[in-house]
Amino acid sequence: MGAQDGPTLITSVQRAMRLLEAVSAHQNGAPAKQLARETALPLATAYHLLRTLVHDGYVRKLDDGGFVLGDKVQNLRTTGRAQALLSRVRPTLAALRDELATPAYLTFYEEGEIRVAEIVDGPGTPRVDLWVGFEDAGHATALGKSVLRELDEEARKDYLSRHHLADLTPRTITSPPELLRRLATSPLAPAVTDLEEYALGTVCVAVPVYSGDTLGSLGVSLPANRLSRLPEISSRLLPTANRVTRSLSLTI
Protein backbone atom coordinates (compact mmCIF):
# COMPACT_ATOMS: atom_id res chain seq x y z
CA MET A 1 0.00 0.00 0.00
CA GLY A 2 2.59 2.63 1.23
CA ALA A 3 3.55 4.21 -2.12
CA GLN A 4 -0.05 4.20 -3.32
CA ASP A 5 -1.46 5.89 -0.24
CA GLY A 6 -2.49 9.52 -0.71
CA PRO A 7 -5.33 11.69 -1.91
CA THR A 8 -7.40 10.67 -4.90
CA LEU A 9 -6.94 13.45 -7.45
CA ILE A 10 -9.53 14.14 -10.15
CA THR A 11 -7.62 15.01 -13.30
CA SER A 12 -10.50 16.83 -14.98
CA VAL A 13 -10.85 19.15 -11.98
CA GLN A 14 -7.12 19.90 -12.01
CA ARG A 15 -7.32 20.70 -15.73
CA ALA A 16 -10.30 23.00 -15.25
CA MET A 17 -8.46 24.89 -12.48
CA ARG A 18 -5.40 25.29 -14.72
CA LEU A 19 -7.64 26.70 -17.43
CA LEU A 20 -9.19 29.18 -15.00
CA GLU A 21 -5.73 30.32 -13.94
CA ALA A 22 -4.75 30.77 -17.57
CA VAL A 23 -7.93 32.70 -18.38
CA SER A 24 -7.36 35.00 -15.39
CA ALA A 25 -3.92 35.93 -16.73
CA HIS A 26 -5.44 37.60 -19.82
CA GLN A 27 -7.40 40.74 -18.97
CA ASN A 28 -8.67 41.13 -22.53
CA GLY A 29 -9.34 37.46 -23.06
CA ALA A 30 -7.49 34.68 -24.87
CA PRO A 31 -8.65 32.16 -27.49
CA ALA A 32 -8.97 28.46 -26.76
CA LYS A 33 -5.87 27.54 -28.80
CA GLN A 34 -3.67 29.86 -26.75
CA LEU A 35 -5.16 28.64 -23.47
CA ALA A 36 -4.62 25.02 -24.55
CA ARG A 37 -0.94 25.74 -25.28
CA GLU A 38 -0.42 27.53 -21.96
CA THR A 39 -1.97 24.70 -19.97
CA ALA A 40 -0.46 21.88 -22.04
CA LEU A 41 -3.91 20.48 -22.72
CA PRO A 42 -5.11 18.86 -25.94
CA LEU A 43 -7.17 21.41 -27.85
CA ALA A 44 -10.26 19.19 -27.80
CA THR A 45 -10.00 18.86 -24.00
CA ALA A 46 -9.58 22.61 -23.59
CA TYR A 47 -12.65 23.27 -25.73
CA HIS A 48 -14.72 20.75 -23.74
CA LEU A 49 -13.71 22.21 -20.39
CA LEU A 50 -14.19 25.80 -21.55
CA ARG A 51 -17.72 25.01 -22.78
CA THR A 52 -18.53 23.56 -19.35
CA LEU A 53 -17.03 26.56 -17.52
CA VAL A 54 -18.98 28.95 -19.77
CA HIS A 55 -22.20 27.03 -19.20
CA ASP A 56 -21.76 27.25 -15.40
CA GLY A 57 -20.82 30.94 -15.43
CA TYR A 58 -17.18 30.66 -14.38
CA VAL A 59 -15.91 31.74 -17.81
CA ARG A 60 -17.46 34.05 -20.40
CA LYS A 61 -16.88 33.82 -24.15
CA LEU A 62 -16.38 37.13 -25.92
CA ASP A 63 -17.69 37.98 -29.40
CA ASP A 64 -14.15 37.70 -30.81
CA GLY A 65 -13.80 34.15 -29.51
CA GLY A 66 -11.65 34.97 -26.51
CA PHE A 67 -12.43 33.78 -22.99
CA VAL A 68 -12.50 35.85 -19.79
CA LEU A 69 -13.52 35.10 -16.22
CA GLY A 70 -17.27 35.03 -15.59
CA ASP A 71 -19.50 36.44 -12.89
CA LYS A 72 -19.36 33.27 -10.77
CA VAL A 73 -15.67 33.87 -10.10
CA GLN A 74 -16.41 37.37 -8.84
CA ASN A 75 -19.08 35.91 -6.57
CA LEU A 76 -16.49 33.49 -5.17
CA ARG A 77 -14.11 36.37 -4.53
CA THR A 78 -16.82 38.31 -2.69
CA THR A 79 -17.82 35.29 -0.62
CA GLY A 80 -14.20 34.50 0.14
CA ARG A 81 -13.60 38.02 1.38
CA ALA A 82 -16.66 37.81 3.62
CA GLN A 83 -15.44 34.49 5.04
CA ALA A 84 -12.01 35.97 5.71
CA LEU A 85 -13.57 38.92 7.54
CA LEU A 86 -15.77 36.66 9.68
CA SER A 87 -12.80 34.46 10.56
CA ARG A 88 -11.25 37.52 12.20
CA VAL A 89 -14.14 38.06 14.59
CA ARG A 90 -15.14 34.48 15.45
CA PRO A 91 -12.63 34.30 18.34
CA THR A 92 -14.08 37.54 19.73
CA LEU A 93 -17.62 36.19 19.46
CA ALA A 94 -16.55 32.93 21.10
CA ALA A 95 -14.94 34.86 23.96
CA LEU A 96 -18.16 36.84 24.39
CA ARG A 97 -20.19 33.62 24.48
CA ASP A 98 -17.91 32.16 27.14
CA GLU A 99 -17.81 35.35 29.22
CA LEU A 100 -21.57 35.88 29.31
CA ALA A 101 -22.66 32.24 29.00
CA THR A 102 -24.90 33.20 26.07
CA PRO A 103 -24.90 32.54 22.32
CA ALA A 104 -23.54 35.46 20.28
CA TYR A 105 -25.04 36.71 17.01
CA LEU A 106 -23.74 39.01 14.27
CA THR A 107 -25.93 40.56 11.55
CA PHE A 108 -25.45 42.98 8.66
CA TYR A 109 -27.81 45.22 6.73
CA GLU A 110 -27.22 44.25 3.10
CA GLU A 111 -29.28 45.10 0.02
CA GLY A 112 -32.08 46.42 2.19
CA GLU A 113 -32.33 43.31 4.38
CA ILE A 114 -31.14 42.40 7.87
CA ARG A 115 -29.23 39.13 7.55
CA VAL A 116 -27.54 36.84 10.05
CA ALA A 117 -23.82 36.59 9.25
CA GLU A 118 -22.62 34.45 12.16
CA ILE A 119 -23.86 32.64 15.25
CA VAL A 120 -21.45 31.32 17.87
CA ASP A 121 -23.13 29.01 20.38
CA GLY A 122 -22.32 25.81 22.23
CA PRO A 123 -23.83 22.84 24.08
CA GLY A 124 -24.47 24.95 27.17
CA THR A 125 -25.43 28.09 25.24
CA PRO A 126 -27.85 27.00 22.50
CA ARG A 127 -29.01 29.50 19.92
CA VAL A 128 -32.59 30.67 19.63
CA ASP A 129 -34.67 28.62 17.22
CA LEU A 130 -34.76 30.99 14.22
CA TRP A 131 -38.24 29.89 13.24
CA VAL A 132 -38.85 33.10 11.28
CA GLY A 133 -36.07 34.49 9.07
CA PHE A 134 -34.55 37.82 10.04
CA GLU A 135 -35.70 39.30 6.72
CA ASP A 136 -39.25 39.06 8.11
CA ALA A 137 -38.50 39.61 11.80
CA GLY A 138 -36.25 42.65 12.06
CA HIS A 139 -38.90 44.49 14.05
CA ALA A 140 -39.12 41.70 16.63
CA THR A 141 -35.44 41.05 17.36
CA ALA A 142 -32.91 43.12 19.26
CA LEU A 143 -30.45 42.56 16.41
CA GLY A 144 -32.90 43.88 13.84
CA LYS A 145 -34.05 46.77 16.00
CA SER A 146 -30.43 47.78 16.59
CA VAL A 147 -29.97 48.11 12.84
CA LEU A 148 -33.25 50.02 12.43
CA ARG A 149 -32.28 52.42 15.21
CA GLU A 150 -28.99 53.29 13.47
CA LEU A 151 -30.43 53.73 9.96
CA ASP A 152 -31.15 57.26 8.80
CA GLU A 153 -34.78 58.29 8.60
CA GLU A 154 -35.10 57.66 4.85
CA ALA A 155 -33.57 54.18 5.00
CA ARG A 156 -35.70 53.28 8.03
CA LYS A 157 -38.85 54.46 6.27
CA ASP A 158 -37.90 52.42 3.20
CA TYR A 159 -37.40 49.29 5.29
CA LEU A 160 -40.71 49.65 7.09
CA SER A 161 -42.55 50.26 3.80
CA ARG A 162 -41.31 46.89 2.52
CA HIS A 163 -41.81 44.76 5.62
CA HIS A 164 -45.00 43.75 7.37
CA LEU A 165 -44.63 43.88 11.17
CA ALA A 166 -46.01 40.44 11.91
CA ASP A 167 -47.11 39.55 15.44
CA LEU A 168 -44.74 36.69 16.23
CA THR A 169 -45.67 36.63 19.92
CA PRO A 170 -48.23 38.54 22.03
CA ARG A 171 -45.38 40.93 22.94
CA THR A 172 -44.34 41.82 19.37
CA ILE A 173 -44.60 45.49 18.44
CA THR A 174 -46.65 45.65 15.24
CA SER A 175 -47.27 49.40 15.00
CA PRO A 176 -44.55 51.29 13.06
CA PRO A 177 -45.06 54.54 15.07
CA GLU A 178 -44.80 52.63 18.35
CA LEU A 179 -41.73 50.75 17.13
CA LEU A 180 -40.02 54.02 16.19
CA ARG A 181 -40.95 55.54 19.55
CA ARG A 182 -39.47 52.58 21.42
CA LEU A 183 -36.28 52.75 19.37
CA ALA A 184 -35.87 56.45 20.09
CA THR A 185 -36.38 55.98 23.83
CA SER A 186 -34.45 52.76 24.50
CA PRO A 187 -33.36 52.96 28.16
CA LEU A 188 -30.14 51.06 27.39
CA ALA A 189 -29.21 53.10 24.29
CA PRO A 190 -27.28 52.56 22.13
CA ALA A 191 -28.27 49.01 23.07
CA VAL A 192 -31.79 47.82 22.29
CA THR A 193 -33.72 44.83 23.59
CA ASP A 194 -36.19 42.18 22.50
CA LEU A 195 -38.34 41.24 25.48
CA GLU A 196 -39.93 37.98 24.30
CA GLU A 197 -40.99 39.70 21.08
CA TYR A 198 -39.47 37.07 18.79
CA ALA A 199 -39.79 33.99 20.98
CA LEU A 200 -41.58 33.57 24.29
CA GLY A 201 -39.19 32.73 27.10
CA THR A 202 -36.23 34.46 25.43
CA VAL A 203 -34.90 38.01 25.73
CA CYS A 204 -32.11 39.58 23.68
CA VAL A 205 -29.94 42.68 23.68
CA ALA A 206 -27.91 44.07 20.76
CA VAL A 207 -25.62 46.97 19.88
CA PRO A 208 -24.47 48.34 16.52
CA VAL A 209 -21.31 47.30 14.67
CA TYR A 210 -19.85 48.28 11.29
CA SER A 211 -17.89 46.54 8.58
CA GLY A 212 -16.53 49.54 6.73
CA ASP A 213 -19.66 51.42 5.69
CA THR A 214 -21.92 48.39 6.19
CA LEU A 215 -24.12 48.61 9.28
CA GLY A 216 -24.70 45.56 11.43
CA SER A 217 -25.43 44.49 14.98
CA LEU A 218 -23.92 42.30 17.66
CA GLY A 219 -26.18 40.66 20.21
CA VAL A 220 -26.82 37.84 22.63
CA SER A 221 -29.91 35.95 23.76
CA LEU A 222 -30.75 34.52 27.17
CA PRO A 223 -33.69 32.99 29.04
CA ALA A 224 -36.31 35.47 30.19
CA ASN A 225 -35.62 34.58 33.84
CA ARG A 226 -32.24 36.30 33.43
CA LEU A 227 -33.87 39.55 32.34
CA SER A 228 -32.30 41.48 35.22
CA ARG A 229 -28.87 40.91 33.67
CA LEU A 230 -29.62 42.91 30.52
CA PRO A 231 -28.11 46.23 31.72
CA GLU A 232 -24.91 44.47 32.83
CA ILE A 233 -24.69 42.47 29.61
CA SER A 234 -25.31 45.51 27.39
CA SER A 235 -22.42 47.33 29.07
CA ARG A 236 -20.14 44.40 28.23
CA LEU A 237 -21.40 44.22 24.67
CA LEU A 238 -20.28 47.75 23.78
CA PRO A 239 -16.49 47.24 24.07
CA THR A 240 -16.81 43.93 22.24
CA ALA A 241 -18.74 45.64 19.45
CA ASN A 242 -15.94 48.20 19.14
CA ARG A 243 -13.38 45.40 18.77
CA VAL A 244 -15.53 43.68 16.16
CA THR A 245 -15.88 46.93 14.20
CA ARG A 246 -12.12 47.50 14.24
CA SER A 247 -11.46 43.93 13.05
CA LEU A 248 -14.05 44.12 10.28
CA SER A 249 -12.82 47.49 9.06
CA LEU A 250 -9.23 46.36 8.46
CA THR A 251 -8.30 45.93 4.82
CA ILE A 252 -7.59 42.41 3.64
C-alpha angles and dihedrals in degrees: 000000000000100000092041095051115106142084121322106241122205107219095201091055091050090050093049091051091050089052092051090051090050093048091050090056092065113067093187095041134258131232123249094253092057092045090050091053093047093050096039091236127144108258092240091053092048091051092049094049094044091052089053093047091049091049091053095045099248093111131030125208115222125217090254091057097258124129128228133173115283134225094268090067091054089050089053090051091051093047091046091053091050091050091050091051093049091049087062094058102037092088089052091050091047090051089050091050091051094044096050099028089232135111113260125222133195124194137177134202104234129167091349095308135102107232133183110241101176142001121193113192138141144201092283095037107046120186123246114268100257093213092158119042118246090241087070099032108048091117092055102047131072089227092054094042090051089058093046091050092055097045118099117253095262094050091046091050090049092052094049091048090058100042130066112220097230120197101242093169134004087264097055116120106233100170114089093209091050092046091052091047092052091048092051093049102040106153091213096047131196080030119069130196142217109211102195090309095128100030129008112244094027131092127186139192127197141179132197126268133177136215100198103301093342114107120220143151139238119209149153135215129215140170115284091243087070092056092121089067095064097095091049092046094047090054089054092046094060099066090043090052089052090053091048091050092050092049094047093047095057115106117247 
